[in-house]
Amino acid sequence: RDAVANVRVVPNPYLVTSLTDDGPTRRIMFTGLPASGRIRIFSLSGQFLQELRWNEGDLSRPGAGAQLSAQGDLYYNLRTLEGNLLASGLYLYVVEALDADGKVIGRKQGKFVIVQGR
């Protein structure tokens, strides 16, 4: 559980400033992630929407000159498995830290909000 205790989503809420805002900047970031794991994204009704998997090499490190740690950041482009952009709403996520054998060693649940602008 300690492996995922510091996981956060930023920005939260995510404000879409334009309906045509689908470029590379339309994304949120999961911060404080462990070296290896997966994130599953669900709608509020429980529909599975996306799964993100990573290893240490996939993570960005916070801040130039920051001390290297086992934690890092991962961007999510707000797309479903089918490639559709998520609409306004409340979404649930489950982060799982995985050991070298793929065994779950920590789990955290949370939520994030997307708000469409005019």
Secondary structure, 3 states (H helix, E strand, C coil): CHHHCCCEEECCCEEECCCCCCCCCCCEEEEEECCCEEEEEEECCCCEEEEEEECHHHCECCCCCCCCCCCEEEEECCECCCCCECCCEEEEEEEEEECCCCCEEEEEEEEEEEEECC
